[in-house]
Amino acid sequence: MPAPSSRLLSLLSLLQVRREWSGNDLGRRLDVSPRTVRRDVDRLRGLGYRVDALRGPAGGYRLSAGSDLPPLLFDDDQAVAIALALAVAPASGADIAEAAARALTTVRQVMPSRLRHRIDAVQVVTTPGAVVVDPAVLVAVSEAVRTRTVLRFGYMAAWPPGAEDDRPPRRVEPHALLARAGRWYLLAWDTEAVDWRTYRVDRIAPKVPTGLPFVPRAVPGGDPAAFVAARFRGADGTVGTGGAGGGGSAWPCVGTAVLQVSAHAIAPYVAEDAVLEDLGDGTCRLTTGSWSWTALAAVFAGFDADFAVTAPAALRDAVVRVAARLAAAGTRGAGPA
């Protein structure tokens, strides 16, 4: 049987991960009797945790929110996860670097030495993005997503920075708040455009909440993150098997070519969703994608190796156009040295 203090921590962890537990289930998980579980629940109540008793044949328990903040107890893995999350928070794109640093100092001070050593062993150097989001804006947008209420906001123009565009406030149905490459985005259904739109949250200026509810629509493909990733690639946002990697969000243009270079030589520079095959004779076959055929032709040319397009014909045509364009650029403006 674990020591009472360790068992109390385990009991609290179990109550936090599931809404309701029967006394018998908790006893089996902790390897104690239901009577011991009742005593430990009373100890948690004495520490300020509100643990409600549930009616029923076997009884049960539920951890509820209280009026005061009780002492916070975390197991070792939870404590390390919190500390590491705070350490890398400045790279999230939210303007919380100072608050996160103060919170990390507070958490570290109350950690036992064995955990402080684990945290201090990880030297994290973050690179905050040039654009940060006001936490109050994140909260306002997230609240609209959570409550499924129409969001009304002004939108800042791309240039000059900080200038709100001259359009009337936008009204959208917010569906998901996403973090991507150090920036925050809102995926929403624009009722005026009758289409899905992605907005940068650092450019959003929330207006007075509308309080108007809406019925959530199904995001194409069912995965908001994959949908937004596809939109950034220039695809229509649907999810299918047409991508270079055989799944996920498809590029609008995908092609294959054989390059006169080993797979090992170019592997570090190949996109994660590409398919690279070593043909065993110093050559390789690469299937990858891009947002246009011209851009895809440039991708293959960028490996600095002779190549032959396998498919499709649109990629072959794009290679010819890019070759002619590069040849013209090389002679344009040339004169006596």
C-alpha positions as CSV (number, residue, x, y, z in Angstrom):
1,M,0.0,0.0,0.0
2,P,1.5,3.4,-0.9
3,A,2.2,6.0,1.8
4,P,-0.8,8.2,2.8
5,S,0.7,11.4,1.3
6,S,1.6,9.6,-2.0
7,R,-1.8,8.0,-2.1
8,L,-3.5,11.3,-1.5
9,L,-1.7,12.8,-4.5
10,S,-2.7,9.8,-6.6
11,L,-6.3,10.1,-5.5
12,L,-6.4,13.8,-6.5
13,S,-4.8,13.0,-9.9
14,L,-7.6,10.4,-10.6
15,L,-10.3,12.8,-9.6
16,Q,-8.9,15.4,-12.0
17,V,-8.8,13.2,-15.1
18,R,-12.4,11.8,-14.9
19,R,-15.6,13.5,-13.9
20,E,-17.0,10.8,-11.7
21,W,-15.6,7.8,-9.9
22,S,-17.2,5.1,-7.9
23,G,-15.7,4.3,-4.5
24,N,-14.9,0.8,-5.5
25,D,-13.1,1.9,-8.7
26,L,-11.0,4.3,-6.8
27,G,-10.2,1.6,-4.2
28,R,-9.0,-0.8,-6.9
29,R,-6.9,1.8,-8.6
30,L,-5.2,2.8,-5.3
31,D,-5.1,-0.8,-3.9
32,V,-7.0,0.2,-0.8
33,S,-10.4,-0.4,0.7
34,P,-13.5,1.8,0.0
35,R,-13.3,2.8,3.7
36,T,-9.7,4.1,3.2
37,V,-10.9,6.0,0.1
38,R,-13.6,7.8,2.2
39,R,-10.9,8.8,4.8
40,D,-8.6,10.1,2.0
41,V,-11.5,12.1,0.5
42,D,-12.1,13.7,3.9
43,R,-8.4,14.7,4.0
44,L,-8.7,16.3,0.6
45,R,-11.8,18.2,1.8
46,G,-9.8,19.4,4.8
47,L,-7.1,20.8,2.4
48,G,-9.8,22.8,0.6
49,Y,-10.8,20.6,-2.3
50,R,-14.5,20.3,-2.9
51,V,-15.2,16.6,-3.4
52,D,-18.9,15.9,-3.8
53,A,-20.3,12.6,-2.8
54,L,-22.6,10.9,-5.4
55,R,-25.7,9.0,-4.6
56,G,-26.2,5.5,-5.8
57,P,-25.8,1.8,-4.9
58,A,-22.0,2.0,-4.8
59,G,-21.7,5.7,-4.2
60,G,-19.0,7.8,-5.8
61,Y,-17.1,11.0,-5.8
62,R,-16.7,14.0,-8.1
63,L,-14.1,16.9,-7.9
64,S,-15.9,20.2,-8.2
65,A,-14.8,23.8,-8.3
66,G,-14.7,25.5,-4.9
67,S,-14.9,29.1,-3.8
68,D,-11.2,29.3,-2.8
69,L,-8.1,28.1,-4.5
70,P,-6.8,25.0,-2.6
71,P,-3.2,23.9,-2.6
72,L,-2.2,22.6,-6.0
73,L,-0.7,19.1,-6.1
74,F,1.0,17.7,-9.1
75,D,2.7,14.4,-9.7
76,D,6.3,14.6,-11.0
77,D,5.4,14.3,-14.7
78,Q,2.7,17.0,-14.4
79,A,5.0,19.4,-12.6
80,V,7.7,19.0,-15.3
81,A,5.2,19.4,-18.1
82,I,3.9,22.6,-16.6
83,A,7.4,24.0,-16.1
84,L,8.5,23.2,-19.7
85,A,5.3,24.6,-21.1
86,L,5.9,27.9,-19.3
87,A,9.5,27.9,-20.5
88,V,8.5,27.7,-24.2
89,A,5.5,30.0,-23.8
90,P,7.2,33.0,-25.3
91,A,7.4,31.2,-28.6
92,S,3.7,30.6,-28.7
93,G,2.9,34.0,-30.3
94,A,0.9,35.2,-27.3
95,D,2.1,38.3,-25.4
96,I,2.7,36.4,-22.2
97,A,6.5,36.2,-22.0
98,E,6.8,38.2,-18.7
99,A,3.8,36.5,-17.1
100,A,5.1,33.0,-18.1
101,A,8.6,33.8,-16.7
102,R,7.1,34.9,-13.3
103,A,4.9,31.8,-13.2
104,L,7.9,29.5,-14.0
105,T,9.9,31.1,-11.2
106,T,7.0,30.5,-8.8
107,V,6.5,26.9,-9.8
108,R,10.2,26.2,-9.6
109,Q,10.5,27.6,-6.1
110,V,8.0,25.1,-4.7
111,M,9.4,22.1,-6.6
112,P,11.4,19.4,-4.7
113,S,15.1,19.4,-5.6
114,R,14.8,16.3,-7.8
115,L,12.4,18.1,-10.1
116,R,14.3,21.4,-10.1
117,H,17.3,19.4,-11.4
118,R,15.2,17.9,-14.2
119,I,13.9,21.4,-15.3
120,D,17.3,23.1,-15.0
121,A,18.9,20.4,-17.2
122,V,16.7,21.6,-20.1
123,Q,18.1,24.9,-21.3
124,V,15.4,26.3,-23.5
125,V,16.1,29.2,-25.7
126,T,13.0,30.6,-27.3
127,T,12.7,32.9,-30.3
128,P,9.6,35.0,-29.9
129,G,7.9,35.9,-33.2
130,A,7.9,39.5,-34.5
131,V,4.1,39.4,-34.1
132,V,2.4,38.8,-30.7
133,V,-1.2,38.6,-29.8
134,D,-2.8,40.4,-26.9
135,P,-4.0,37.6,-24.4
136,A,-7.3,39.5,-24.0
137,V,-8.0,39.2,-27.7
138,L,-7.2,35.5,-27.5
139,V,-9.6,35.0,-24.6
140,A,-12.4,37.0,-26.4
141,V,-12.0,35.0,-29.6
142,S,-11.7,31.7,-27.7
143,E,-14.8,32.5,-25.7
144,A,-16.8,33.1,-28.9
145,V,-15.6,29.7,-30.2
146,R,-16.5,27.9,-27.0
147,T,-20.0,29.5,-26.6
148,R,-20.8,29.2,-30.4
149,T,-21.7,32.9,-30.6
150,V,-21.3,35.1,-33.6
151,L,-18.1,37.2,-33.4
152,R,-18.0,40.8,-34.5
153,F,-14.7,42.4,-35.0
154,G,-12.7,45.0,-36.9
155,Y,-9.8,43.7,-39.0
156,M,-6.4,45.4,-39.2
157,A,-5.0,46.0,-42.7
158,A,-1.8,44.3,-43.7
159,W,-0.2,47.7,-44.3
160,P,0.4,50.1,-42.7
161,P,0.7,48.0,-39.5
162,G,-2.0,48.7,-36.9
163,A,-4.3,50.5,-39.3
164,E,-7.9,49.0,-39.3
165,D,-9.3,48.5,-42.8
166,D,-12.2,50.6,-44.0
167,R,-14.6,47.7,-44.1
168,P,-17.6,47.6,-41.7
169,P,-17.0,45.3,-38.7
170,R,-17.1,41.7,-39.8
171,R,-19.5,39.1,-38.4
172,V,-18.5,35.5,-38.6
173,E,-19.3,32.1,-37.0
174,P,-16.1,31.2,-35.2
175,H,-15.2,27.5,-35.3
176,A,-11.6,27.0,-34.2
177,L,-8.6,28.9,-32.8
178,L,-5.3,27.5,-34.0
179,A,-1.6,28.2,-33.4
180,R,0.6,27.7,-36.4
181,A,4.3,28.7,-36.8
182,G,4.2,31.2,-34.0
183,R,1.0,32.9,-35.1
184,W,-2.6,32.5,-34.0
185,Y,-5.5,32.1,-36.5
186,L,-9.2,31.9,-36.4
187,L,-11.1,29.6,-38.7
188,A,-14.6,30.9,-39.2
189,W,-17.6,30.8,-41.5
190,D,-18.0,34.2,-43.1
191,T,-21.8,34.6,-43.6
192,E,-21.3,37.5,-46.0
193,A,-18.8,35.6,-48.3
194,V,-20.7,32.4,-47.7
195,D,-17.4,30.6,-47.3
196,W,-14.7,29.5,-44.8
197,R,-12.2,32.2,-44.0
198,T,-8.9,32.2,-41.9
199,Y,-8.1,35.4,-39.9
200,R,-4.9,36.3,-38.2
201,V,-5.8,36.9,-34.6
202,D,-3.2,39.7,-34.1
203,R,-5.2,41.7,-36.6
204,I,-8.5,41.2,-34.9
205,A,-10.1,43.9,-32.9
206,P,-13.1,42.4,-31.1
207,K,-16.2,44.6,-30.8
208,V,-19.0,44.3,-28.2
209,P,-20.1,40.6,-28.0
210,T,-23.2,39.9,-30.0
211,G,-24.5,37.0,-27.9
212,L,-26.1,35.6,-31.1
213,P,-25.9,31.8,-31.1
214,F,-25.3,29.8,-34.2
215,V,-25.4,26.1,-35.2
216,P,-21.9,24.9,-35.9
217,R,-21.1,23.8,-39.4
218,A,-19.0,20.7,-40.3
219,V,-15.5,21.7,-41.2
220,P,-14.6,20.1,-44.5
221,G,-12.6,16.9,-43.7
222,G,-13.5,17.2,-40.1
223,D,-10.0,18.5,-39.0
224,P,-9.7,22.3,-38.6
225,A,-5.9,22.1,-38.4
226,A,-5.6,20.1,-41.6
227,F,-8.1,22.3,-43.3
228,V,-6.2,25.5,-42.5
229,A,-2.9,23.8,-43.5
230,A,-4.4,23.0,-46.9
231,R,-5.6,26.5,-47.3
232,F,-2.1,27.8,-46.7
233,R,-0.8,25.5,-49.4
234,G,-3.3,26.9,-51.9
235,A,-5.6,23.9,-51.9
236,D,-9.3,24.1,-51.3
237,G,-8.9,22.9,-47.8
238,T,-10.4,19.4,-48.2
239,V,-8.6,16.4,-46.9
240,G,-7.9,13.4,-49.1
241,T,-5.2,11.1,-50.3
242,G,-4.0,13.2,-53.2
243,G,-1.1,14.7,-51.3
244,A,2.5,13.9,-52.0
245,G,2.8,11.8,-48.9
246,G,-0.3,9.7,-49.7
247,G,-2.5,11.4,-47.1
248,G,-3.3,14.5,-45.2
249,S,-4.0,17.9,-46.8
250,A,-3.2,17.6,-50.5
251,W,-1.2,20.2,-52.4
252,P,-3.1,21.5,-55.4
253,C,-0.1,20.4,-57.6
254,V,1.8,17.2,-57.1
255,G,4.4,15.7,-59.4
256,T,7.1,13.1,-59.7
257,A,10.6,13.2,-61.2
258,V,13.8,11.1,-61.2
259,L,16.9,13.1,-60.0
260,Q,20.5,12.3,-60.9
261,V,21.5,12.4,-57.2
262,S,21.4,10.0,-54.3
263,A,18.4,10.1,-52.0
264,H,20.8,10.6,-49.1
265,A,22.2,13.8,-50.6
266,I,18.9,15.6,-50.8
267,A,16.9,14.0,-47.9
268,P,17.6,16.9,-45.5
269,Y,16.0,19.3,-48.0
270,V,12.9,17.4,-48.9
271,A,9.5,18.4,-47.5
272,E,8.1,16.3,-44.7
273,D,5.1,15.2,-46.8
274,A,7.1,14.2,-49.9
275,V,7.9,10.6,-50.9
276,L,11.6,10.0,-51.6
277,E,12.8,6.7,-53.0
278,D,16.4,5.6,-53.5
279,L,16.8,3.8,-56.8
280,G,20.1,2.3,-55.8
281,D,22.2,3.6,-58.8
282,G,23.0,7.1,-57.5
283,T,19.6,8.4,-58.5
284,C,16.3,8.8,-56.7
285,R,12.6,9.3,-57.4
286,L,10.9,12.2,-55.6
287,T,7.1,12.9,-55.4
288,T,6.3,16.2,-53.9
289,G,3.8,19.1,-54.1
290,S,3.5,22.9,-54.3
291,W,0.9,25.5,-54.7
292,S,1.4,25.9,-58.5
293,W,3.0,23.9,-61.3
294,T,5.6,26.7,-61.9
295,A,6.5,26.6,-58.2
296,L,6.8,22.9,-58.3
297,A,9.1,23.0,-61.3
298,A,11.3,25.4,-59.3
299,V,11.3,23.0,-56.4
300,F,12.8,20.2,-58.5
301,A,15.3,22.6,-60.2
302,G,16.4,23.8,-56.8
303,F,18.1,20.5,-55.9
304,D,21.0,21.4,-58.3
305,A,20.8,18.1,-60.2
306,D,19.7,16.9,-63.6
307,F,16.2,15.5,-63.5
308,A,13.5,14.0,-65.7
309,V,9.8,14.5,-65.0
310,T,7.8,11.3,-64.7
311,A,4.4,12.8,-64.4
312,P,2.2,14.7,-64.9
313,A,2.3,16.5,-68.2
314,A,1.4,19.8,-66.5
315,L,4.7,19.6,-64.6
316,R,6.7,19.0,-67.8
317,D,5.1,22.1,-69.4
318,A,6.0,24.1,-66.3
319,V,9.6,23.0,-66.4
320,V,9.8,24.2,-70.0
321,R,8.4,27.6,-69.0
322,V,10.7,28.0,-66.0
323,A,13.7,27.0,-68.2
324,A,12.8,29.7,-70.7
325,R,12.2,32.3,-68.0
326,L,15.6,31.5,-66.4
327,A,17.4,31.6,-69.7
328,A,15.9,35.0,-70.5
329,A,16.7,36.3,-67.0
330,G,20.4,35.3,-67.5
331,T,20.8,37.4,-70.7
332,R,18.5,40.3,-69.8
333,G,20.5,43.5,-69.3
334,A,23.8,41.7,-70.1
335,G,26.4,44.1,-71.6
336,P,30.1,44.6,-71.7
337,A,31.8,43.9,-68.5
